[in-house]
Amino acid sequence: MGFQMALQRILNRQSFHSSAPFYLALLLLVLSLLVSLAGGWVLYTLFREAKEDELEGRLVAIAKAAEPSLASSAEFSMLMLYDGEKSGVLPSDDAGWESWFKLHADFADLSRTTYTLQVLRDKGGLTSVTLISPQKRIIADAGGARSGSVAPFVDIDRSIAWDPVLKEGAEKGTVPLYEYQGVPYKRLYIPIHIYRDGQQTDEIGAVLRIEAGMEAFQVIGRFRTQGMILGAIVTALLATVALLFHRLMRLFARIQASAAHRDRLEAMGLLTAGIAHEIRNPLGIIRALSEAVSGELDEDNPTGELVKDIVGEVERLNSLVGQYLTFAQPDATEPGGEARPFEVLQAVVKLLDKGDKQAVPVELDAAESVPPVRMNTSALRQVLLNLLMNAREATHNGRPVHVRCHTLRGGTQVEIVVSDQGEGIPPRDRKRIFDPFFTTKARGSGLGLSICRYLVAGCGGTIALESAPGEGTTVQVILPAAVQTI
């Protein structure tokens, strides 16, 4: 139970290491996007607020500059309204207000005031300019609205702009930037004071409402569009960086795993070499004693069969120890390390045919002109023997095993391909098929393909495996051709 738990922890750790680069890259991308979006939004907000403040300051300057002329042109109307409010004689309905302006207001004054508002609107680039009485009635309007009619938007702006100007004495009442039918607007209320004897008083005779439309905010719209384009470019760049980071992390994880794997195998090689030397001595003694006992027994003595079994098992153990030593210290490039693939393949195929005439046939496609490879004959023989035995054991339908040998890259490499038509290898096993001690055979040691890989890699070659369930397995070995000297 404890071993299973430890194994599960190792597998979970390996799974985390394999998926960690993806999650790190995803985290980097998300954080980068959040920082980029937050920075862009802050920059856009600050710029928008700066432009809004700039526009507000311009509107206030326009209104303050126009206040004296408006106070002069609308002086009669403002005084009439102010005195009428004090005496309580002002009307209460719409019809009464329009009649009041016709009877009491000076037509010439209203015309001059309207003209002043129109000039103010056109030269200031404003959307609307309206002079409003404290009773929320239009005195004059640049757009031609009737005097005495109800001023629009006043009730809407009452708490945020109208009341601060009339009741709290504020110098201005500002309506926050808003949009109507997709068009942004900025609206301000500026008090117009009554002049008496040429001096400005604290009495408010009217309120000037000025409004700027989308023309003043086109730069903000362009900035927002440019910001969105820049954000898309930054997002694409961040995605590219995250992808590169992901690939670098995966490469680093593979290098780290490969280094750890190599260190583990080196330590295992030293350990198995020491154990093998210690085991071989008692095995030799057991075999010698068993053979001595067997020589003293009669031929019909049943104990002789038991002694022969002991000798056979000792030989099997000795062979297994030899495999461990080969795995621990593979050497494919020792002196005399040139092997002729065509000759080695022929010898291995003949050896397999002699061993079992009823076994799976081997079809060889190789030319005698294939150059020698940079691997000693013993190592190449061991690699091919392992691959062919595996291929024959995997094939149970009588179909042949195909072996192909030819040159690559202008004769600088030799490729050997061994293909069977067996059941194939499940996907979950393919990643581990070259790992030491991993086997799918009931009595396999799990060292055959590992030894093949190290022998091939030791001489600068590569070995790869392709397989699919039900479609067989193909193993490709590429070895460097031996350098020919004249």
C-alpha positions in Angstrom: 0.0 0.0 0.0 2.8 2.4 0.9 4.6 1.6 -2.4 1.4 2.3 -4.4 1.0 5.7 -2.6 4.6 6.6 -3.3 4.2 5.7 -7.0 1.1 7.7 -7.3 2.9 10.8 -5.8 5.7 10.4 -8.3 3.2 10.1 -11.2 1.3 13.2 -9.9 4.6 15.1 -9.7 5.5 14.1 -13.2 2.1 15.2 -14.5 2.5 18.5 -12.8 6.0 19.0 -14.3 4.7 18.2 -17.8 1.7 20.6 -17.5 3.5 23.3 -15.5 4.9 25.2 -18.6 1.4 25.5 -20.0 0.0 26.9 -16.8 2.9 29.3 -16.3 2.6 30.6 -19.8 -1.2 31.0 -19.3 -0.6 32.8 -16.0 2.0 35.1 -17.7 -0.4 35.9 -20.5 -3.4 36.6 -18.2 -1.3 38.8 -15.9 0.2 40.7 -18.9 -3.2 41.3 -20.4 -4.6 42.5 -17.1 -1.7 44.9 -16.6 -2.0 46.1 -20.2 -5.8 46.5 -20.0 -5.6 48.2 -16.6 -2.8 50.5 -17.8 -4.7 51.4 -21.0 -7.9 52.0 -19.1 -6.2 54.3 -16.6 -4.4 56.2 -19.4 -7.7 56.6 -21.3 -9.5 57.7 -18.1 -6.9 60.3 -17.2 -6.8 61.6 -20.8 -10.6 61.8 -20.9 -10.7 63.6 -17.6 -8.0 66.0 -18.7 -9.9 66.8 -21.9 -13.1 67.2 -20.0 -11.5 69.6 -17.6 -10.0 71.5 -20.5 -13.4 71.8 -22.1 -15.0 72.8 -18.9 -12.4 75.5 -18.4 -12.9 76.8 -21.9 -16.7 76.9 -21.4 -16.3 78.8 -18.2 -13.9 81.3 -19.9 -16.4 81.8 -22.7 -19.3 82.4 -20.3 -17.3 84.8 -18.0 -16.2 86.8 -21.1 -19.8 87.1 -22.3 -21.3 87.9 -18.9 -21.0 91.7 -19.0 -22.5 92.0 -22.5 -25.4 89.6 -21.6 -26.0 91.5 -18.3 -26.2 94.7 -20.3 -28.4 93.5 -23.2 -30.8 91.6 -20.9 -30.7 94.1 -18.1 -34.3 95.2 -18.5 -35.7 91.7 -18.6 -33.7 90.5 -15.6 -34.8 93.5 -13.5 -38.5 93.0 -14.4 -38.2 89.3 -13.5 -36.4 90.1 -10.3 -38.8 92.7 -9.1 -41.8 90.6 -10.2 -40.5 87.7 -8.1 -40.2 90.0 -5.1 -43.7 91.4 -5.6 -45.2 88.0 -6.4 -46.9 89.1 -9.6 -45.2 86.6 -12.0 -47.5 84.1 -13.8 -47.7 80.4 -13.0 -48.6 78.7 -16.3 -47.0 78.5 -19.8 -49.6 80.7 -21.5 -49.3 83.3 -18.8 -45.5 83.4 -19.1 -45.5 83.9 -22.8 -48.0 86.7 -22.4 -45.9 88.3 -19.7 -42.8 88.4 -21.9 -44.8 90.0 -24.7 -46.2 92.7 -22.4 -43.3 93.4 -20.1 -40.1 92.4 -21.8 -38.3 94.8 -24.2 -38.3 93.4 -27.7 -35.1 95.2 -28.7 -33.3 93.9 -25.6 -34.4 90.3 -26.3 -33.3 90.6 -29.9 -29.8 91.9 -28.9 -29.6 89.2 -26.3 -30.5 86.5 -28.8 -27.9 87.9 -31.3 -25.3 87.9 -28.6 -26.0 84.2 -27.8 -25.9 83.3 -31.5 -22.5 84.9 -31.8 -21.3 83.2 -28.7 -22.5 79.8 -30.0 -20.9 80.2 -33.4 -17.6 81.6 -32.4 -17.2 79.3 -29.4 -18.1 76.1 -31.3 -21.0 75.4 -28.9 -24.0 73.2 -29.4 -26.5 75.4 -27.6 -26.6 78.7 -25.6 -29.6 79.6 -23.5 -30.3 82.5 -21.0 -32.7 81.2 -18.4 -34.6 83.0 -15.7 -34.5 81.9 -12.0 -38.0 80.7 -12.6 -36.7 78.1 -15.2 -38.1 80.1 -18.1 -36.3 80.9 -21.3 -35.3 84.6 -21.7 -33.4 84.2 -24.9 -32.0 81.2 -26.9 -29.5 81.0 -29.7 -31.6 78.3 -31.3 -34.7 80.5 -31.5 -36.8 78.9 -28.6 -39.7 81.1 -27.5 -39.2 83.4 -24.6 -41.3 82.3 -21.6 -41.3 78.6 -22.5 -40.0 76.0 -20.0 -36.2 75.6 -20.2 -35.4 71.9 -21.0 -33.1 69.8 -18.9 -33.3 72.2 -15.9 -35.3 69.8 -13.8 -32.9 67.0 -14.7 -29.8 69.1 -13.8 -31.5 70.7 -10.7 -29.6 68.9 -8.0 -26.2 68.8 -9.6 -26.0 72.2 -11.4 -29.0 74.4 -11.0 -29.4 74.5 -7.3 -25.7 75.0 -6.6 -25.7 78.1 -8.7 -29.0 79.7 -7.5 -29.2 78.5 -3.9 -25.6 77.9 -2.9 -23.9 80.7 -4.7 -21.5 78.6 -6.7 -19.6 80.2 -9.5 -20.7 77.4 -11.9 -22.8 74.4 -12.1 -21.3 71.5 -14.0 -23.2 68.5 -15.5 -20.9 65.5 -15.9 -20.1 64.3 -19.4 -23.0 62.3 -20.8 -24.1 60.7 -24.0 -27.4 61.1 -25.8 -28.1 58.9 -28.8 -24.4 58.1 -29.1 -23.3 61.8 -28.9 -21.4 63.1 -25.9 -22.4 66.4 -24.3 -21.0 68.7 -21.7 -23.3 71.3 -20.1 -22.5 74.2 -17.7 -24.7 76.7 -15.8 -23.1 80.2 -15.1 -24.9 82.8 -13.0 -25.5 86.2 -14.6 -25.6 89.0 -11.9 -27.7 92.1 -12.1 -25.8 95.4 -12.5 -27.1 98.5 -10.6 -25.6 101.9 -11.2 -22.9 100.2 -13.2 -21.8 97.9 -10.4 -22.3 94.1 -10.3 -24.5 93.0 -7.4 -24.9 89.6 -5.7 -28.4 89.4 -7.1 -28.8 86.7 -9.8 -31.0 87.9 -12.6 -30.5 84.9 -15.0 -28.5 81.8 -15.6 -26.5 81.2 -18.8 -26.5 77.6 -19.9 -23.9 76.6 -22.5 -23.4 73.2 -24.0 -20.7 71.7 -26.1 -21.3 68.7 -28.3 -19.3 65.9 -29.9 -17.0 68.2 -31.9 -15.1 68.9 -28.7 -14.7 65.2 -28.0 -13.6 63.9 -31.4 -10.0 63.7 -30.2 -11.1 61.4 -27.3 -12.9 59.1 -29.7 -9.8 58.9 -31.9 -7.7 58.3 -28.8 -10.0 55.5 -27.8 -9.9 53.9 -31.2 -6.1 54.2 -31.3 -6.0 52.7 -27.8 -8.1 49.7 -28.9 -5.8 49.1 -31.9 -2.7 49.4 -29.6 -4.3 47.1 -27.1 -4.9 44.5 -29.9 -1.3 44.8 -31.0 0.0 44.5 -27.4 -2.3 41.5 -26.8 -0.9 39.8 -29.9 2.7 40.5 -28.8 1.9 39.2 -25.3 0.4 36.0 -26.7 3.5 35.5 -28.8 5.7 36.1 -25.8 3.6 33.6 -23.8 3.8 31.0 -26.5 7.6 31.4 -26.7 7.8 31.2 -22.9 5.7 28.1 -23.0 8.0 26.4 -25.5 11.1 27.5 -23.6 9.7 26.1 -20.4 8.8 22.8 -22.1 12.2 22.6 -23.6 13.8 23.4 -20.2 11.6 20.7 -18.5 12.7 18.2 -21.1 16.3 19.1 -20.7 15.9 18.9 -16.9 14.1 15.5 -17.1 16.8 14.2 -19.5 19.6 15.3 -17.2 17.9 13.7 -14.2 17.3 10.6 -16.2 20.9 10.4 -17.3 22.2 10.9 -13.7 19.8 8.2 -12.4 21.0 5.8 -15.0 24.6 6.5 -14.3 24.1 5.9 -10.6 22.1 2.7 -11.5 25.0 1.6 -13.8 27.5 1.9 -11.0 25.2 0.1 -8.6 24.4 -2.8 -10.9 28.0 -3.2 -11.9 29.0 -3.6 -8.3 26.2 -6.0 -7.6 26.9 -8.0 -10.7 30.5 -8.6 -9.7 29.4 -9.7 -6.3 26.7 -12.1 -7.6 28.8 -13.7 -10.3 31.2 -15.2 -7.8 28.6 -17.2 -5.7 26.9 -18.2 -9.0 30.1 -19.7 -10.2 30.6 -21.6 -7.0 27.0 -22.9 -7.1 27.4 -24.0 -10.7 30.7 -25.8 -10.0 29.3 -27.6 -6.9 26.2 -28.6 -8.8 28.3 -30.0 -11.7 30.5 -31.9 -9.2 27.4 -33.4 -7.5 26.0 -34.3 -10.9 29.2 -36.1 -11.9 29.0 -38.4 -8.8 25.4 -39.4 -9.4 24.3 -42.4 -11.4 22.5 -41.7 -14.7 19.2 -43.2 -13.5 19.3 -41.2 -10.2 16.3 -38.8 -10.2 18.4 -36.3 -8.2 20.4 -35.6 -11.3 17.4 -33.9 -12.9 17.2 -31.6 -9.9 20.9 -30.8 -10.2 20.5 -30.0 -13.9 17.6 -27.6 -13.1 19.9 -25.9 -10.6 22.6 -25.5 -13.3 20.0 -24.1 -15.8 18.7 -21.5 -13.4 22.3 -20.5 -12.5 23.0 -20.0 -16.2 19.8 -17.9 -16.5 20.8 -15.7 -13.6 24.3 -15.3 -15.0 22.7 -14.2 -18.4 20.5 -11.7 -16.6 23.5 -10.3 -14.7 25.3 -9.9 -18.0 22.3 -7.9 -19.4 22.5 -5.6 -16.4 26.2 -5.1 -17.0 25.6 -4.3 -20.6 23.0 -1.7 -19.6 25.2 -0.2 -17.0 28.2 0.2 -19.2 27.2 0.1 -22.9 30.0 0.6 -25.3 29.2 0.9 -29.0 32.4 2.7 -30.0 35.2 0.6 -28.6 38.3 0.0 -30.7 37.6 -1.7 -34.0 34.2 0.0 -34.0 33.1 -0.4 -37.6 30.3 -2.7 -38.5 28.8 -3.6 -41.9 25.0 -3.5 -41.6 24.4 -5.8 -44.5 26.6 -8.6 -43.1 25.3 -8.1 -39.5 21.7 -8.2 -40.7 22.3 -11.4 -42.7 24.0 -13.1 -39.7 21.2 -12.1 -37.3 18.4 -13.3 -39.6 20.2 -16.6 -40.2 20.6 -17.0 -36.4 16.9 -16.4 -35.8 15.9 -18.8 -38.6 18.1 -21.5 -37.1 16.6 -21.1 -33.7 13.0 -21.7 -34.8 12.0 -22.8 -38.3 8.3 -22.2 -37.5 8.8 -18.7 -36.4 7.7 -15.5 -38.1 9.7 -15.0 -41.4 11.9 -12.0 -41.8 12.0 -10.2 -45.2 15.3 -8.3 -45.7 15.7 -5.4 -48.1 19.3 -4.3 -47.9 22.1 -3.7 -50.4 25.6 -5.0 -49.9 26.9 -1.6 -50.9 25.6 0.1 -47.7 28.7 1.7 -46.1 29.9 0.6 -42.7 28.7 2.5 -39.6 30.5 3.9 -36.7 29.5 1.2 -34.2 31.3 -2.0 -33.4 29.9 -5.3 -34.7 29.0 -6.7 -31.3 26.9 -3.6 -30.4 25.1 -3.5 -33.8 24.4 -7.2 -33.6 22.9 -6.7 -30.1 20.7 -3.8 -31.3 19.4 -5.7 -34.3 18.9 -8.9 -32.4 16.8 -7.1 -29.8 14.7 -5.3 -32.4 14.1 -8.4 -34.6 13.2 -10.6 -31.6 10.7 -8.0 -30.3 9.2 -7.7 -33.8 8.8 -11.5 -34.1 7.3 -11.8 -30.7 4.8 -9.1 -31.4 3.6 -10.8 -34.6 1.2 -13.7 -34.1 -0.6 -13.8 -37.4 2.1 -15.4 -39.6 2.9 -12.2 -41.4 6.5 -11.4 -42.1 8.7 -8.8 -40.3 10.2 -6.3 -42.8 13.8 -5.0 -42.4 15.0 -2.3 -44.7 18.5 -0.8 -44.8 19.7 2.1 -47.0 21.7 5.3 -46.9 20.6 8.8 -46.2 22.1 12.3 -46.8 24.3 11.4 -49.6 25.8 8.3 -47.9 26.7 10.0 -44.6 24.0 8.1 -42.6 22.6 4.6 -42.7 19.0 4.0 -41.9 17.7 0.6 -40.6 14.0 0.2 -40.3 12.3 -2.8 -38.6 8.6 -3.1 -39.1 6.2 -5.7 -37.7 2.5 -6.3 -38.3 1.5 -7.0 -34.8 -1.1 -5.5 -32.4 0.9 -2.3 -31.9 1.7 -0.4 -28.7 -1.0 1.5 -26.7 -0.4 5.3 -26.6 0.1 5.2 -22.9 3.0 2.9 -23.2 4.8 4.5 -26.2 6.2 7.3 -24.1 7.9 4.9 -21.7 8.9 2.1 -24.1 12.6 3.1 -23.9 12.6 3.6 -20.1 14.7 1.1 -18.3 12.9 -1.8 -16.6 9.6 -0.9 -18.4 8.2 -3.9 -20.2 4.9 -5.2 -21.5 6.1 -8.9 -21.5 5.3 -11.3 -18.7 8.9 -12.3 -18.2 10.7 -9.4 -19.8 13.5 -7.5 -18.0 12.6 -4.1 -19.6 16.3 -3.6 -20.6 16.3 -4.6 -24.3 15.1 -1.3 -25.9 16.9 0.8 -23.2 20.2 -0.9 -24.2 19.4 -0.4 -27.8 18.9 3.3 -27.3 22.1 3.8 -25.3 24.2 1.8 -27.8 22.8 3.8 -30.7 23.2 7.1 -28.9 26.7 6.2 -27.9 27.9 6.3 -31.5 25.9 9.5 -32.4 22.8 7.8 -33.8 19.1 8.1 -33.2 16.4 5.5 -32.6 12.6 6.3 -32.9 9.5 4.2 -32.6 6.1 4.7 -34.3 3.1 2.5 -33.5 -0.6 2.5 -33.4 -3.0 -0.2 -31.9 -3.8 -2.8 -34.6 -1.4 -1.3 -37.1 1.9 -2.8 -36.0 5.2 -1.1 -34.9 8.0 0.5 -36.8 11.4 1.2 -35.3 13.8 3.5 -37.1 17.6 3.4 -36.4 19.8 6.1 -38.0 23.6 5.6 -37.6 26.5 7.7 -38.8 28.5 6.2 -41.6 32.1 5.4 -40.8 34.6 7.9 -42.1 36.4 6.4 -45.1 40.2 7.1 -45.2 42.3 6.5 -48.3 
